Amino acid sequence: MPEAIRNLREVLRDAFPMRDRIAALLRDGPHTVPDLAAMLHEPTHEVVLWLSAMLRYGMVEAVGKANKEGYYSYTLKEVRP
């Protein structure tokens, strides 16, 4: 049975706590969206929204080229003083 799609407001409300969880996973090294979704036990489409916000605000960056499935790996962006 397919998962119920949550209301966008509910997904966005979770952005701040999920940001910290995603950052913790990326500290261990680069990961793709499907990898992060599997590790977080969250739907891929929700992880895309959270990661997109982190990308927009300069917290993460894509590294290398897309894999054979078309997914980029993301890593935490280095903070420079």
N, C-alpha and C positions, 0 to 999 in steps of 0.2 A: 504494500500500500504506500503511495507517495506521501512524502511529508507535506503537512499543511504549510502554506507560505504565510509568514507572519506579516502583519501590517508594517509598512515602511517606518512609521513612527516608532514602533517597538524595536525595530532593527537599529535605527539611528540612536535610540536611547541607550543602547548597549555599546555605542562606539567608544566611550572613554574606558570602561573596564576592559573591553576587548583589545583596545590599543595597547594596554599594558601587557596583556597575555601574548599578543602577537610579537611585541618587542622582546619579551623574554625568550620566545622561541627563536627569533632572528639573531639573538646574541650568540646562539650556538652555531650559526652559519646560515648561508642563503637557503631559502625554500621557495617553492612555487605555491600558487594559490591552492591547488588541490592538496598539496602536502600539508599546508597550514590548516585547511579545512578538516583533514583527517585527524591531525594532532589535536585540534580544538574540539572535535566532535560537533562541528557546526556546518550548516549548508554552505557550499561553495559560493553561491550567489550573495550570501551575507558577508562572507570573508572578502569578496571583491569590493563591496561597499566600504568596509572598514579599512582595507589596505589602500583603496583609492584616496580616502581622506588623509591617510598617513603620507601618501605620495604627494598629494597636493600641498601639504604643509611642510614638506621637506624632511620628513622623519625617516623615510625609506627611499631606496633607489633600486632600479633594476640593474642586474649585473649580467654581463655576457649576452649571448644570443638566446633566442627562444629554443626550447627543446623540441623534439620531434612532434610532440602533441601541440606545439604552439604556445607553451607557457614560459614566461620569463621567471627567473629566480629573483627574489628580492632580498635585500640586506638592509640593516640599519645604516643610515647615513652618518658619517663621522661628523661630530660637532667640532668646529674649529673656533678657537678663542678669538 
